Amino acid sequence: MFQFKKKPLAYLVPMFALSLAPAAFAQDSVEDNKELAKEGSQEVQALENVVVTATRREASVEDIPLNISVVDEQTLRRKNITDAKKFIEQSVAISAPQNSARFSDSVTVRGLNVSRVDANNLEQFIRSTLSYYLDETPLPHLRYRIKDVARVETLLGPQGTLYGAGSLGGTVRYITNQPNLEESEFSVNTSVSQTAESSGLSSDTDFVINLPLSETVAVRASMAYLDEKGYIDRAVNPTWRTGDTAWEGDPKPGQLLYKDDDWHEATSGKVSLLWKPSEDLSVTFSHIQQSELAHGINGASRLPVSRFCGDDDACSENTTRETTPYQYDAYTVVSRYEEFSDRDFVLDSVDLDLSLSGFDIVSSTSVYSDDSKGQGDYADYGNIYYGWISPEIALATSNNSAYMTFDNAYEGITHETRLVSNGDGPLSWIAGVYYGKQEKSLKFSEWMPDLDDIAGLDRSTAGGRVNEGYAEDLGSTYSEVAVFGEATYAISDRWDVTLGARVFNYEDDADGIVTDYLGFTSGDRISNIKGTGESIYKFNTSYDLTDDVMVYATLSQGFRRGGANAFKEEGGNIPTEEIQYYEPDTVDNYEIGVKGSLLDGRLFVHADVYQMDWKNAQTYWDQTVGGYLPINGTTNGPDSRTQGIEVMTKLRLTESVSLTYEAMTTGAEWAEDKEVCTYIGGSDCFTYEKGGELGGTADWRHNFGATYDTVLDNGIGVYASVNGRYFGDTPSDRADKEGEGVYVRDAYTVIDAYVGLDYENYAVALWVDNLTNDDAEVSGQRGGRMGYRAINLRPRTVGLNLSYDF
């Protein structure tokens, strides 16, 4: 079994920052600026023109003719949004199962999804139609916590022209705070919270220091530490294994119950150095790192249908695994083995900005690594794959069970240089080059104790390691070179037209090994896939109906790379070329929208309708060998289509009171029939039928909120807010024909609230998540003999935030 160790703090950041703190205090104080900062950032003035860089140039959100939203640093902190999972919950257009911190999530944007949206230990089953950026760097995941982040920008719809491959449905960008040459800063923020059913207090603390070292050099450092206590207990044994049949515990053989087992710790830090020798040139060097340990699962185990129904056939026919009673209670999961994910993330970058006559040069180069190792219980699948060998291994007749381990690693380098026009004429443009290379390694092993002795295995012929029944070591190297550009021409003072294109070449080398103790699925996965002269385009036009209201129309495209499977000859049947290699999938997005301010600027409205045509949609597929052993892979399903409406409004009732409302409805389904066959000659075939729903997205989403924000005569800032989120019925998987039944999670509503005070350098806030303590199911993990694991909303959590700015 893997062993994990709790990481020390990110030494570089605190040691460096603390060494600078005395100098920061000695240099100057910023308390005289706090009153102005408070007054300018009140939420009652939330309709101000927030400047973003999502279009690769600075522009106001209200002036960008796209579906773009931004959440600033103050709002992120007030709403206690500290990571990507919590951020995605706030969006009506982006959906992801609210899994435990241990899992990566399959993310759906505007209905684009054909993967299961359950919790899954294996990274190769995770799919996303959203691309992630940390400043200028595209990443395989967005695990970096939202700390010392100036804002988070979200662009909906494919953004392939400027953001490249992977941005099928949209793009999320974390924009971190940069060093400031003007003043010294030092701030400390801490949050203490209590979750219902938990026996401990959670804490989340961060500090930031900014120090000008000279007129041209400044440094900024930050560090954050999360200690999130659990509330789910882990029982080693299911309810029916007691006495002599009881399993020993893991990692402590004599311990059969682990209290509050779903805890989470994370340490993150950043150091940036800015050199600005002139007004026209700046260079920034940054180092970011994060270590986290996500333990357990926010789930509760239900009884298997066979245990609940016994010999009652009518009960078995009318009961699903998701609806049986809990084995213990709603806060106890059954797992013989310890479950965890131990992750490390490091990013180093250098960014250059140079302003010349007529255009700016913006260049960014980054290298990163993203590693995760972990372990999970595997009793159900272990029984399926190994239980038939002997009663000494089968769950029903032995004291044995399986577990799994994984070791995933990503390393990458990216470079982008773009030229951005800075003139005042009717033509504005962006042109750039991009290079990216990513090496990926996904390792996964199934372990069955005593397998070698009981099965009499000879590893010199069976391959693998002792008691390892199955192993994957899947590696790939993907590289891409692209040129891109966009040009906007102002036909008149009110009418703009934008054309964009991206042309790119890519190469994908896959080199993997599969080792199966039976030999059925063993083999190499070696392939080379190239794409030359691939292209995607964008057209956008906008017209200002008034000085405050615009209408726009967009046609934009997105692209995602293809790949190869390891399907093999079975019983003389040879896999087809179509099934061995799956093609890239693309999206054509058609969108019409209106956005602007009404009622003398008190009401802001953004509404759009869209249709997205998804071609060659990539979805999961498996080949069965040896009668029941699966080889998992990907294939191109039929074309699909999503259609939807999005609405966002902000209304300032008074100088102190504002209301917000957002809504989305979308429908996503297969747009054609398609038959896919595993073997040449047309055997092992499956037909996808037009009208089958894609799943993963609620039929309706609504967000609503009311905020009070003011500054009293004595200088005390007072703010309070109540926010609700409604999630409609959500299918957990795709349906491959119209009317086909899949498990649908029921609709639910979550209400959060906060109230706070600001005064001079101090801030205090009380917040509550899940105010009504709703226990709706939001995700799950499939189970057979061990029972289904239901993942429910985190119980009511009450927290206190304290901040002090020096």
FENRA-V18686 format. One record per residue. N is the residue number from 1. PSI is psi in degrees with one decimal (NA if undefined). Layout:
n & psi
N & PSI
N & PSI
//
This chain:
n & psi
1 & 148.0
2 & 144.5
3 & 141.8
4 & 159.4
5 & 141.0
6 & 131.5
7 & 146.6
8 & 166.3
9 & 156.3
10 & 92.2
11 & -39.2
12 & -45.0
13 & -54.8
14 & -38.6
15 & -42.9
16 & -45.7
17 & -43.2
18 & -29.5
19 & -22.7
20 & -17.0
21 & -45.1
22 & -38.7
23 & -35.8
24 & -42.0
25 & -36.6
26 & -27.3
27 & -54.2
28 & 171.8
29 & 148.7
30 & 13.0
31 & -26.3
32 & -9.7
33 & -8.6
34 & -37.9
35 & -42.1
36 & -38.3
37 & -42.2
38 & -44.9
39 & -34.2
40 & -10.2
41 & 12.2
42 & 143.4
43 & -19.3
44 & -15.6
45 & 35.7
46 & -0.9
47 & 14.7
48 & 162.9
49 & 97.0
50 & 128.1
51 & 129.1
52 & 171.9
53 & 20.3
54 & -28.0
55 & 15.2
56 & 12.0
57 & 154.5
58 & 131.3
59 & 155.3
60 & 142.9
61 & -40.0
62 & -18.3
63 & -4.1
64 & 121.6
65 & 56.2
66 & 168.5
67 & 96.1
68 & 140.0
69 & 159.3
70 & 139.7
71 & 121.6
72 & 174.2
73 & -41.9
74 & -43.0
75 & -39.7
76 & -44.0
77 & -42.4
78 & -38.0
79 & 2.5
80 & 39.9
81 & 108.0
82 & -3.2
83 & 172.5
84 & -36.9
85 & -46.3
86 & -34.8
87 & -43.9
88 & -32.8
89 & -27.9
90 & -14.4
91 & 136.7
92 & -18.9
93 & -15.6
94 & 132.0
95 & 141.7
96 & 142.3
97 & 134.6
98 & 67.6
99 & 170.0
100 & 161.9
101 & -20.7
102 & -24.0
103 & 147.2
104 & 155.4
105 & 141.7
106 & 120.4
107 & 132.8
108 & 131.6
109 & 126.7
110 & 37.3
111 & -2.0
112 & 98.1
113 & 134.1
114 & 33.2
115 & 158.2
116 & 142.4
117 & 48.2
118 & 172.0
119 & 136.9
120 & 132.1
121 & -21.2
122 & 125.0
123 & -29.9
124 & -12.8
125 & -3.5
126 & 131.8
127 & 144.1
128 & 139.9
129 & 19.8
130 & 136.7
131 & 152.2
132 & 134.3
133 & 134.1
134 & 105.4
135 & -114.7
136 & 6.6
137 & 122.4
138 & 137.2
139 & 155.6
140 & -28.1
141 & 165.3
142 & 70.2
143 & -13.1
144 & 131.2
145 & 154.9
146 & 84.3
147 & 135.3
148 & 42.5
149 & 124.2
150 & -36.6
151 & 162.6
152 & 123.9
153 & 137.1
154 & 124.7
155 & 125.0
156 & 147.8
157 & 155.6
158 & 136.8
159 & 38.7
160 & -28.0
161 & -49.3
162 & -25.0
163 & 4.0
164 & -160.9
165 & 148.2
166 & -18.9
167 & 64.9
168 & -45.1
169 & -19.8
170 & -178.5
171 & 136.9
172 & 133.0
173 & 125.3
174 & 124.9
175 & 108.6
176 & 157.2
177 & 142.7
178 & 160.3
179 & 146.6
180 & 122.6
181 & -13.3
182 & -34.1
183 & 159.5
184 & 145.0
185 & 146.9
186 & 123.2
187 & 147.9
188 & 132.6
189 & 136.3
190 & 147.4
191 & 133.0
192 & 132.0
193 & 158.8
194 & 125.5
195 & 133.9
196 & 140.8
197 & -8.7
198 & 145.6
199 & 2.9
200 & 163.6
201 & 131.2
202 & 154.3
203 & 150.8
204 & 108.3
205 & 139.6
206 & 154.3
207 & 156.2
208 & 138.2
209 & 135.2
210 & 130.5
211 & 114.9
212 & 122.3
213 & -23.2
214 & -171.1
215 & -16.8
216 & -5.6
217 & 133.3
218 & 152.3
219 & 145.2
220 & 134.0
221 & 144.6
222 & 154.4
223 & 145.6
224 & 144.6
225 & 125.3
226 & 130.5
227 & 89.9
228 & 116.9
229 & 154.2
230 & 171.5
231 & -2.1
232 & 127.2
233 & 148.7
234 & 117.0
235 & 128.1
236 & -37.5
237 & 142.5
238 & 166.3
239 & -24.2
240 & -1.9
241 & 104.9
242 & 169.4
243 & -129.5
244 & -21.0
245 & -3.8
246 & 140.8
247 & 156.3
248 & 156.4
249 & 166.0
250 & 125.6
251 & -4.5
252 & 110.7
253 & -35.7
254 & -5.6
255 & 121.8
256 & -6.5
257 & 126.8
258 & 112.4
259 & 142.9
260 & 55.3
261 & -12.7
262 & 58.9
263 & 165.2
264 & 127.2
265 & 141.8
266 & 136.5
267 & 123.5
268 & 151.4
269 & 157.0
270 & 140.8
271 & 128.3
272 & 140.6
273 & 122.3
274 & 130.6
275 & 118.8
276 & 83.2
277 & -19.0
278 & 172.0
279 & -21.3
280 & -7.3
281 & 132.6
282 & 144.6
283 & 130.8
284 & 128.0
285 & 132.9
286 & 144.3
287 & 126.4
288 & 137.9
289 & 154.8
290 & 135.5
291 & 132.2
292 & 151.2
293 & 111.6
294 & 118.8
295 & 142.2
296 & -158.5
297 & 140.2
298 & 53.4
299 & 168.4
300 & 134.9
301 & 130.8
302 & 163.4
303 & 140.8
304 & 149.8
305 & -39.8
306 & -35.8
307 & -37.1
308 & -41.7
309 & -25.1
310 & -128.2
311 & 10.0
312 & 99.8
313 & -38.6
314 & -40.7
315 & -45.1
316 & -36.3
317 & -25.1
318 & 9.8
319 & 134.3
320 & 160.1
321 & -23.7
322 & -7.0
323 & 2.2
324 & 164.0
325 & 160.4
326 & 146.6
327 & -47.5
328 & -68.6
329 & -175.3
330 & 1.8
331 & 29.1
332 & 126.0
333 & 148.8
334 & 123.0
335 & 117.5
336 & -38.7
337 & 148.7
338 & 141.2
339 & 132.3
340 & 164.5
341 & 123.7
342 & 113.5
343 & 148.5
344 & 135.4
345 & 133.0
346 & 135.0
347 & 127.7
348 & 136.0
349 & 156.6
350 & 130.1
351 & 135.3
352 & 133.6
353 & 122.9
354 & 124.1
355 & 122.8
356 & 174.9
357 & 113.6
358 & -26.2
359 & 160.4
360 & 147.9
361 & 123.1
362 & 121.7
363 & 138.4
364 & 132.9
365 & 131.6
366 & 147.3
367 & 142.3
368 & 160.2
369 & 143.5
370 & 107.3
371 & 144.4
372 & 134.1
373 & 146.9
374 & -174.6
375 & 148.7
376 & 156.1
377 & 144.1
378 & 30.3
379 & -43.9
380 & -54.9
381 & -33.4
382 & -38.8
383 & -38.5
384 & -44.9
385 & -23.0
386 & -17.3
387 & -24.8
388 & -16.4
389 & -44.2
390 & 148.7
391 & -20.3
392 & -9.4
393 & -28.5
394 & 142.5
395 & -40.9
396 & -21.7
397 & 6.7
398 & 175.1
399 & 37.9
400 & 154.3
401 & 164.1
402 & 160.8
403 & 168.5
404 & 156.4
405 & 154.2
406 & 154.9
407 & 100.2
408 & 137.1
409 & 134.3
410 & 133.5
411 & 136.5
412 & 160.9
413 & 136.0
414 & 146.4
415 & 136.3
416 & 131.4
417 & 127.5
418 & 149.9
419 & 129.8
420 & 120.8
421 & 146.2
422 & 18.1
423 & 176.5
424 & 5.8
425 & -179.0
426 & -17.6
427 & 125.4
428 & 148.7
429 & 161.4
430 & 135.0
431 & 140.1
432 & 171.3
433 & 149.2
434 & 141.6
435 & 133.3
436 & 143.6
437 & 130.9
438 & 129.6
439 & 128.6
440 & 139.1
441 & 120.0
442 & 112.3
443 & 137.5
444 & 135.2
445 & 143.3
446 & 132.9
447 & 130.2
448 & 105.6
449 & 139.0
450 & 9.2
451 & -46.1
452 & -45.3
453 & -44.1
454 & -39.9
455 & -7.2
456 & 44.6
457 & 142.6
458 & 105.1
459 & -18.0
460 & -24.1
461 & -33.6
462 & -24.6
463 & 170.9
464 & -170.3
465 & 165.1
466 & 128.0
467 & 13.1
468 & 111.7
469 & -31.8
470 & 143.7
471 & 140.4
472 & 136.3
473 & 88.1
474 & 116.8
475 & 153.1
476 & 153.8
477 & 119.5
478 & 128.6
479 & 149.3
480 & 138.3
481 & 132.8
482 & 150.3
483 & 142.7
484 & 163.1
485 & 155.8
486 & 143.4
487 & 132.8
488 & 129.2
489 & 127.0
490 & 100.2
491 & -34.5
492 & -176.1
493 & -19.5
494 & -15.1
495 & 121.1
496 & 147.5
497 & 133.6
498 & 134.5
499 & 138.5
500 & 156.0
501 & 152.9
502 & 127.1
503 & 131.1
504 & 154.5
505 & 144.8
506 & 157.8
507 & 134.3
508 & 109.8
509 & 120.5
510 & 134.3
511 & 100.3
512 & 159.4
513 & 133.7
514 & 129.2
515 & 120.8
516 & 129.7
517 & -24.2
518 & -17.8
519 & -10.3
520 & -42.3
521 & 0.5
522 & 148.4
523 & 175.4
524 & 148.5
525 & 96.2
526 & 126.1
527 & 158.1
528 & 119.9
529 & 131.9
530 & 146.8
531 & 127.8
532 & 130.1
533 & 24.2
534 & 149.0
535 & 147.0
536 & 156.0
537 & 167.4
538 & 139.5
539 & 134.4
540 & 139.3
541 & 144.2
542 & 149.4
543 & 129.2
544 & 107.5
545 & -39.1
546 & -175.6
547 & -17.1
548 & -7.0
549 & 131.9
550 & 155.7
551 & 151.2
552 & 160.0
553 & 140.4
554 & 138.8
555 & 114.5
556 & 156.0
557 & 151.1
558 & 160.0
559 & 141.4
560 & 137.3
561 & 156.6
562 & -160.6
563 & -166.2
564 & 152.8
565 & 174.0
566 & 30.4
567 & 150.2
568 & 170.4
569 & 135.8
570 & 113.6
571 & 33.8
572 & -7.4
573 & 132.6
574 & 128.1
575 & 146.9
576 & 156.8
577 & -36.1
578 & -35.2
579 & -26.9
580 & -32.9
581 & 123.4
582 & 140.8
583 & 161.8
584 & 150.0
585 & 151.1
586 & 159.0
587 & 133.6
588 & 120.5
589 & 125.4
590 & 123.9
591 & 137.4
592 & 133.2
593 & 166.2
594 & 140.5
595 & 148.3
596 & -178.1
597 & 141.3
598 & 175.1
599 & 51.2
600 & 37.4
601 & 0.4
602 & -21.7
603 & 126.4
604 & 133.5
605 & 135.4
606 & 121.2
607 & 143.7
608 & 157.2
609 & 146.5
610 & 157.8
611 & 130.6
612 & 119.7
613 & 115.2
614 & 114.7
615 & 137.0
616 & 41.0
617 & 124.2
618 & 131.0
619 & 168.7
620 & 151.7
621 & 146.2
622 & 151.7
623 & 135.7
624 & 125.9
625 & 155.1
626 & 15.6
627 & -31.6
628 & -2.8
629 & 125.5
630 & 144.4
631 & 116.3
632 & 145.4
633 & -160.8
634 & 146.1
635 & 170.3
636 & 114.7
637 & -170.2
638 & 167.4
639 & 149.0
640 & 172.2
641 & 136.4
642 & 143.6
643 & 139.2
644 & 172.8
645 & 137.5
646 & 138.0
647 & 135.0
648 & 129.2
649 & 147.7
650 & 127.6
651 & 124.5
652 & 103.3
653 & -45.7
654 & -175.9
655 & -17.3
656 & -16.1
657 & 130.5
658 & 152.2
659 & 146.3
660 & 148.8
661 & 131.7
662 & 146.7
663 & 151.7
664 & 137.7
665 & 139.3
666 & 150.7
667 & 132.0
668 & 128.9
669 & 161.6
670 & 135.1
671 & -1.3
672 & 166.2
673 & 147.1
674 & 134.3
675 & 131.5
676 & 130.0
677 & 139.3
678 & -36.8
679 & 151.6
680 & 135.9
681 & -7.4
682 & 39.8
683 & 161.5
684 & 61.8
685 & 157.0
686 & 141.1
687 & 121.0
688 & 136.2
689 & 141.6
690 & 135.7
691 & -12.0
692 & 130.7
693 & 143.2
694 & -32.9
695 & 174.0
696 & -8.3
697 & 137.8
698 & 147.6
699 & -34.0
700 & 143.8
701 & 137.1
702 & 133.9
703 & 139.1
704 & 150.8
705 & 156.6
706 & 132.4
707 & 137.6
708 & 129.9
709 & 120.6
710 & 168.1
711 & 121.5
712 & 168.0
713 & -29.2
714 & 6.7
715 & -0.8
716 & 127.1
717 & 132.9
718 & 131.8
719 & 149.9
720 & 150.9
721 & 145.9
722 & 129.3
723 & 137.9
724 & 151.6
725 & 124.0
726 & 128.8
727 & 119.9
728 & -179.4
729 & 134.1
730 & 112.5
731 & 137.4
732 & -6.7
733 & 170.0
734 & 156.2
735 & 129.2
736 & 4.1
737 & 158.1
738 & 129.1
739 & -3.1
740 & 135.9
741 & 131.3
742 & 162.9
743 & 126.9
744 & 125.1
745 & 138.3
746 & 154.7
747 & 153.9
748 & 165.7
749 & 137.2
750 & 134.9
751 & 128.6
752 & 157.7
753 & 154.1
754 & 156.5
755 & 140.4
756 & 168.0
757 & 141.8
758 & 137.3
759 & 119.0
760 & -114.4
761 & -1.8
762 & 152.3
763 & 140.2
764 & 139.5
765 & 142.2
766 & 129.5
767 & 154.4
768 & 124.5
769 & 140.6
770 & 61.4
771 & -38.2
772 & 1.3
773 & 43.1
774 & 140.0
775 & 32.5
776 & 146.7
777 & 130.5
778 & -16.3
779 & -173.1
780 & 169.3
781 & 124.9
782 & 145.0
783 & 151.7
784 & -98.2
785 & -23.2
786 & -9.8
787 & 151.4
788 & 141.3
789 & 115.5
790 & 128.3
791 & 116.0
792 & 169.5
793 & 144.5
794 & 132.6
795 & 169.5
796 & 128.7
797 & 127.0
798 & 130.4
799 & 158.4
800 & 123.8
801 & 136.7
802 & 134.8
803 & 145.5
804 & 125.1
805 & 125.0
806 & NA
//
